Amino acid sequence: MYLKEITLQGFKSFAHPVTVDLVPGLNVVVGPNGSGKSNLLDALRWVLGDRKEVRSAGGKEVLFHGSSVHRPVSMASVELLFVGEEVPPFRIEKRSFASGDTEYFFQGTRVRFGDLRQKLQTLGLSLTRLEVGFVTNRDLHALADLSPLERLRWLEEASGTCEARTRLSRLSQMLRETTEEAKRFQERLKELSFQKERVAEWAERERAYLVRERQWQGAQRVYLERLLAQLGKKLEALEAEEDRCEREICRLSALEGVHEVEKGEQQLLVIQEEVRCLRHAVEEKRHRVTEGLQELYRLLTQIRERKRALLALEEEAMRFLEESRCLEERVQASGTVLPEGTERLSRIEAVIGRFLEGEEGILQARREEQQCLREELARCEASLERVAQEKKRAEKLIQELEQELIQLERLLSSAEKDVLQKKNEKEELAQDQERILQTLARVREGLSRIRKRRKQVGLWGAALEFSQAMQEGLLAQGWPQRAVHAIFGLLSEIQIFQDSEALEVGTWTMRRDALPPWSSAWEVVRRDEILGRFVYGVESPKHLVASDGSALLLRGGLLVLPRRLAHRGRFLKSWERRERLFERRMKELEGTLVAISEKKQDLEKHLRALELRVVKWRERCLERNTRRGELQRVLNHLGEERARLLAERERIRGKLQDLERSMHALEVTLTRARKALGKVREWKRHEEEKKRIREQLLWEVHGMRKRGAELLRRFRESETTLKLLLGELSKCAGVLQDAFRALAAAEALLADREKMMQSLQADVEAKRQEERMLERQKERWIREQERLRFEKQRLSEEIVRTKTALEALDDVACAVPEELEAMSLQELGAFLERERQALLGERVRRGAIEEYQELEDRERDLQRQDAFFQSLLGLVRKELQKLEREVEQTFLSFLQNAQVAFGRYFQQVFPRGEASLVVRDGVQLEVQIPGKKRQGVALLSSGERTLVALCFLCACFEAGGAKMCFFDEIDANLDHTNSVLLAQILREFSASRQVVVVTHKEEVMEVADRILGVTMSEPGVSRVLLCEGIAQAQEFSLEGR
């Protein structure tokens, strides 16, 4: 199968309908830059649904937007015709409108894009693999730069397993969804089974409950009938009891009288007033007794406190005596202080003090000497640090100078390369200038020929203008218009020349003064008459023209059959357009020459600047070398100075150590002397402390004596106070005894009066109790009468409710057991209450029976659906396993075939070379070019990478069985040698498939089966022509350069 025909209309630069015929094998598309070559491949991508590489953001951008001559179009259409031996020819078409709508057609029928993909898949044409078959120069370089994982994904697309993997992914998704759905059905079935079990129990309970409820309703009916009869009897008894209560109330009202209790109450008031006065007197006496007791208690408390104080004074006197004895013993033990010991200690202290002063003076001198040595050592260290910093600074400057020298050398090398490159560019510009001058000479020569020809046409145009009136006259006389146009066509082919002009071989010429007059030189006849005269050789006195303009017979027997009917205006415009094209081309070439001259002047200026810069950089390098030598000498001087300072530092450190040892010995001696002086002073301080303690003890003895006198005085005062308190206590005890006797007499009188008052209160209360008892009896009978009325009303209401309930149970038809008939009313009521409580205690859900039936129906439906999903899961799993095996086998076979083809193509390009696909964390390309080590493509040159990527690409397409491939200027970076290799690869690659290549290389054109030229004869409008040979293809390729 191959692509036979492409029809474009309104797509990008193809404003007019264009049909491109392709052949199996290598098809080459050539043309100048910007002529619309890539738009041809974009059209193929666009109709095949590859939106990301069409170089447009939306559907409206692929429409032709108009030019200076043509208006914009509202629809873009691309139609492809595929032909194959195994399938009948078929067409696919895509249309896009200015409104943004897009339509797809298959065999003239509108379809959706998804349906189109499926139909093409059934015909053996995979759109995914076709999309991979479009390769640009950028894609080719990106293929070499892909990571191993990205290259593995690209190989999956190229092998055709991408669609299978897509289908595999859909099947996996379908399997997951179906499995989830089956799990949900299983869970719903389990849940429904649990729910059914629960509801079944509730349904059984509801059935038993309904049976029991009907029995209870039957028993309740019997109970209500009996209760209604009993309530009628109770109502009659209540009416009789109400009459009896009325009679008792009347009797108690007659017996009720007024009892006189006022006299008893008055006597009770008098006795109560007397009791109150007696109680007040008793309270006053009790208060006085309480005050006496409090005074007695106060005196006893003071006496106890005085006795306690006396005991405390006695204890303090005992402690005072003990302390006095101890103090006398300490005074005796303290002894006396010897004045001779104190003076001897003072003399020893003075001797040791003088020794310490002399030794400390020596130590201070040694310390000052040590301080001087340390300062000198610090100065030496500072000098060493300064020298080290200067040396470090000098080394840093030397390093910076070396780096600057390296940078300057690098800049010099780069500048020299730039100078060489600019000289090469200057030579190239000179060559381009020479080539353009030659092209300009040819253009000027062609322009002169065109102007000469136009001058001749202008002369004939003057004659035609001269005969314009005659032409109008002929048309007015009824001459056929085609005959008139045939005459003009004949005259347009004749060259009019002057007498002085030279004739060209092969041209049909006529002198200007030989132009025949219109009215007498021509005659209109039928075409058959012209042919008859020509066959039989009959001469005519006039030029003959056919009425339909298809033949002309000139005097002399020359038969002319016009190739086309042309008029003057069209003929002249053709030469004018050619002249304008050559003039525009000449202006462009002259402008290019001016630009090259300017560029050459700029290049020379830049070259002079570069040379001046190289001279300056070389002077700077010389200056930096001189500066580096000076710094090296300074660095050597600093090294010598550092060695001298190190020796000086070692000398000072030795002297300092000797001085420190002598100072240490002197400090040891001073320490011992100070310890001896401390002991002497300690002994002296101990003697003085003993003297001070003895004086303190004497003062304490004096204080103890004063304290003893004070204790004796306080003891005597306490004894006097205690005697006075004992006298007051005896007086208070007598007064308190008299108060107790008066209180006892008053309390006895109060007890007699209270007994009399209690007896009188009991009599009054008995009379009041009797009166209240009669009132309570009457009230009780009244309440009983009210209760009977309320009970009567309640019984009446209960009878009404019972009748209503009995009427509600009329519809209940249930047999009553005999044992219930034999029960009394109370037993039957108790039975009904027990049954009612039992029914209320039953956990019953209304509607459980209907819910159980619904759950059974739902369970049957879910079981049918679950069986369907289980069968579907089995089918999907089998299909998934089968597809996984097919994808794996297909991809492994594709990799093996690609490996073999890659090695074959690589050896054609690089004989005795090796190339392989390494499957490791993806797919890696490893090649070994003859004379080089085995390496990846990332380390190759640009041309080698392009060839290796092309070999890999062709190998993958061959292994994947690609039927069509489309390459867009993949040879842009190749030189002549690599282009020849590329042509060999494309020739072999296109032997078994159709290849369309957009290129400018002559090497590729030479091996092409068909060459198509794309040009813009009109501004902004592309057209496609079939090139007859390599020369015409080269003209198309060089036209825009």
Secondary structure as GFF3:
##gff-version 3
##sequence-region A 1 1041
A	DSSP	beta_strand	2	9	.	.	.	ID=ss1
A	DSSP	beta_strand	18	21	.	.	.	ID=ss2
A	DSSP	beta_strand	26	30	.	.	.	ID=ss3
A	DSSP	alpha_helix	37	47	.	.	.	ID=ss4
A	DSSP	three_ten_helix	51	53	.	.	.	ID=ss5
A	DSSP	three_ten_helix	59	62	.	.	.	ID=ss6
A	DSSP	beta_strand	75	83	.	.	.	ID=ss7
A	DSSP	beta_strand	90	97	.	.	.	ID=ss8
A	DSSP	beta_strand	102	106	.	.	.	ID=ss9
A	DSSP	beta_strand	109	111	.	.	.	ID=ss10
A	DSSP	alpha_helix	113	122	.	.	.	ID=ss11
A	DSSP	alpha_helix	127	132	.	.	.	ID=ss12
A	DSSP	beta_strand	134	136	.	.	.	ID=ss13
A	DSSP	alpha_helix	137	145	.	.	.	ID=ss14
A	DSSP	alpha_helix	148	159	.	.	.	ID=ss15
A	DSSP	alpha_helix	161	255	.	.	.	ID=ss16
A	DSSP	alpha_helix	262	334	.	.	.	ID=ss17
A	DSSP	alpha_helix	339	466	.	.	.	ID=ss18
A	DSSP	alpha_helix	468	476	.	.	.	ID=ss19
A	DSSP	alpha_helix	481	492	.	.	.	ID=ss20
A	DSSP	beta_strand	495	497	.	.	.	ID=ss21
A	DSSP	beta_strand	509	511	.	.	.	ID=ss22
A	DSSP	three_ten_helix	512	514	.	.	.	ID=ss23
A	DSSP	alpha_helix	518	521	.	.	.	ID=ss24
A	DSSP	beta_strand	522	525	.	.	.	ID=ss25
A	DSSP	alpha_helix	527	536	.	.	.	ID=ss26
A	DSSP	beta_strand	543	546	.	.	.	ID=ss27
A	DSSP	beta_strand	552	554	.	.	.	ID=ss28
A	DSSP	beta_strand	558	560	.	.	.	ID=ss29
A	DSSP	alpha_helix	568	808	.	.	.	ID=ss30
A	DSSP	three_ten_helix	809	811	.	.	.	ID=ss31
A	DSSP	alpha_helix	818	821	.	.	.	ID=ss32
A	DSSP	alpha_helix	825	841	.	.	.	ID=ss33
A	DSSP	alpha_helix	848	909	.	.	.	ID=ss34
A	DSSP	beta_strand	914	919	.	.	.	ID=ss35
A	DSSP	beta_strand	923	928	.	.	.	ID=ss36
A	DSSP	beta_strand	935	936	.	.	.	ID=ss37
A	DSSP	three_ten_helix	937	939	.	.	.	ID=ss38
A	DSSP	alpha_helix	942	959	.	.	.	ID=ss39
A	DSSP	beta_strand	964	968	.	.	.	ID=ss40
A	DSSP	alpha_helix	976	989	.	.	.	ID=ss41
A	DSSP	beta_strand	994	998	.	.	.	ID=ss42
A	DSSP	alpha_helix	1002	1006	.	.	.	ID=ss43
A	DSSP	beta_strand	1010	1018	.	.	.	ID=ss44
A	DSSP	beta_strand	1021	1027	.	.	.	ID=ss45
A	DSSP	alpha_helix	1030	1038	.	.	.	ID=ss46
###
